[in-house]
Amino acid sequence: MLKDRNKTKKVFSLFTPVSTVLLLLVVIGLLSLTDYSDNNIDPAHTTWSHYGGSPDQSRYFAASDITKENVAKLQVAWMYPSGDQQPYFFSPIIVDTTMYVMGKNNSLIAVSALSGKEIWIHANLLGMSRRGLNYWESKDKKDKRLIFTLNNSLQAIDAVTGKTITSFGTDGYVDMREGLGRDPSSIRRMQAMMPGVIYNDLVIVGSAPGEGYFSSPGFVRAYNVVSGKLEWTFHTVPQPGEFGYKTWPKDAYKYIGGTNVWSEISVDQTRGIAFLPIGSPTYDFYGADRLGSNLFGNCLVAVDARTGKRLWHYQIVHHDLWDVDLASAPQLLTVNQGGKNIDAVAVATKHGFLFVFDRETGKPLFPIEEKPFPASQMPGEKAWPTQPISSLPNFTRHEVTLETLNPFFPDSIKQQWQKRLATAKSGLYIPPSDKYETIMMPGALGGANYGNTASNPKNGFMYILTQEHASTYKLNKVEPPKVDLSADQVAQVKTFYASTCQPCHGKNMEGVTGPALVNAGQYIIYTEFKDIVLGGKGSMPGFTHVSEETIEALYRYLGGNPRAFNFPRRANAVPPKGPVVASGGATIKPDAKRSAPMLDYPEKVKHPKDRYITDYGTEWSGLAAPPWSSIVAYDLNKGTIKWRKPVGLDSLYGKGDPSLGAPGGTLRKGMVVTSTGIVFATAKGGKLYAFDADNGNTLWETNLSYEANAQPSMYTLNGKQYLVINATSNFTRDSYDRSKKPGALPRGYVVYALPKSK
């Protein structure tokens, strides 16, 4: 564009007729409009070999074949059935002519990107990072690898043959529990369900160590993709002598966990900067044992991608008490301020704010004000007195009142909430309490969550999928852990089982439509059991609102002991049909010893007498009035919201009214932004949209046969563009189930393209 304008100046000096001047004014005017041409498109945006499209996680794609004028003609070109009844959250990547997907009872499958024909199957990868993997190739393209996490290990598979690369790490894997400052055998869970990001010959990975007291710290690490060697570690909880150590109590690094990147890391490939969206320290809702601002919790941190050295940081929430993780990908885009182009990084938050910084210096591009908020009344707690508030318009509400309560509630529920709201407190940054309910709007699920941001890196436009999903919190004192259940716990578990589990598993756990659960705790490892309850499996939906204590109590009720672990995982009984080349990944050696997880503070460490916890309180996704979910477009050149549209469809409250959106309508959903000015987006109810990137007009929409709970992908093959949607998940009780309607497609990966020209 700049070169074209320089040429225009030369032409202007040679010709002076009025007609020429008018023509040039028209040309210059056209050049000032939003540019959707493929000129100067970074090669990284012409492929989809990374989760999020490219290492910048922009979900931006050069798609000249599909335009605003013809997008409504899209049709199913082919699909690959996943081959079982499981919901998959896997986001496909495409390399050359091969697409990589998950299906067939947790198998990694390579298929032809032209037809869906199977090339190879690596079976039985239960425990693999469920949302995607990383691809790397050598400069000579002779070495092509798929890098992923599996049961707390890092592994590599040959992308061409599908077989485990045994020279990676030790016997084909790296134990990621090592190097965290804790006994590795005591760590039950640390791997993230999100893939890392590739930079040169490094894979940079975060972690998900859990959100309970004494979980392990969420250090960010980079490994060599060829050898598996650990190249650098960024201590998200600073060690003695490191920057930020004094923002914690002395020795907090010995017992504080979390403070992790469980979501999406973005990389500026040109500058070699990795942007880390770091989550909350543990415990999330009561921080008397971590008094201070708690760096690098809830920070956007820029590090040198080669070394892990901190370049700058900005803390979005001080001393987090609300589980306001930075959950969505930082967006790398160029904005124009005062006629000057600035390379920026923008991060959207769970609680509805957007922060924008100079990518190199960390200087805010829009003012941020530290504003005062209420103090905590909990014993030993000290909420931080101020919090950063962005001057950009927020994209969610921050309070639930009688006036903003869901008008579609039946009278009985309205009356219930009228009583609750009379004694509860609602509003931004009100500290949780054991004396009253705190209603956080939005809550633990956002707002913007993972997969919910995208951008056009060239023109300063950013797109956010957001939901107004409240959380209700009330703290309760933690009693000493018990292996045996009290009478009250047994009654609680029986009530939960009767309302949630019994319809499928039977009154006596004998199994009905679901499997028998008699003594299931004796052969299912606790972490696997917890993942199934929270995330679902097969036709069973996930129950994200269940508290840790309820899950532990239920596990004990089924004969298990949450403190026991390292049971061998059961292999899939029946191998899938097709070109199976390997099974199970690298063989992970069992621990030489079994050490119980740390259940108390280390000796000589000062700590509060009592601990408090709360559940996530997310069962009321439609607590406030609609619209419940939306897609929002920001023009970051001006600092304004350009347009907003409701997304998703629900049958419970809105009865299918598209103007209302859907409760919980953007959780696990995603977007693709094209160079031709289209924003593809998925939403609850099996909705797939194509919006005009300039004004939000709906250009096309369709209904999927199954829910999409993964990121869309795009690719080009033989000059033709394709859009890929993972439609393998179950519809929820408040959605219209289309899986049994005439013409419905089976669960699988649906590939859209324009019809062949006649």
Buried (B, 14 or more C-beta within 10 A) or exposed (E): EEEEEEEEEEEEEEEEEEEEEEEBEEBEEEEEEEBBEEEEBBEBBBBBBBBBBBBBBBBBBBBBBBBBEBBEEBEEBBBBBBBBEBBBBBBBBBBBBBBBBBBBBBBBBBBBBBEBEBBBBBBBBBBBBBBBBBBBBEEEEEBBBBBBBBBBBBBBBBBBBBEBBBEBBEEBBBBBBEEBEBBBBBBBBBBBBBBBBBBEBBBBBBBBBBBBBBBBBBBBBBBBBBEBEBBBEBBBBBEEEEEBBEBBBEBBBBBBBBBBBBBBBBBBBEBBBBBBBBBBBBBBBBBBBBBBBBBBBBBBBBBBBBEBEBBBBBBBBBBBBBBBBBBBBBBBBBBEBEEEEBBBBBBBBBBBBBBBBBBBEBEBBBEBEEEEBEEBEBEBBBBBEEBBBBEBEBBBBBBBEEEBBBEBBEEEBBEEBEEBBEEBBBBBBBBBBBEBBBBBBBBBBBBBBBBBBBBBBBBBBBBBBBBBBBBBBBBEEBEEEEEEBEEEBBEBBEEBBEEBBBEBBBEEBEEEEBBEBBEBBEEBBBBBBBBBBBBBBBEBBBBBBBBBBBBBBBBBBBBBEBBBBEBEBEEBEEBBEBEBBBBBBBEBEEBEEEBEBBEEBEEEBEBBEBBBBBBBBBBBBBBBBBBBBBBBBBBBBEBEBBBBBBBBBBBBBBEEBBEBBBBBBBBBBBBBBBBBBBBBBBBBBBBBBBBBBBEBEEBBBBEBBBBBBBBBBBBBBEEBBBBBBBBBBBBBEBBEBBBEEEEBBBBBBBBBBBEEEE
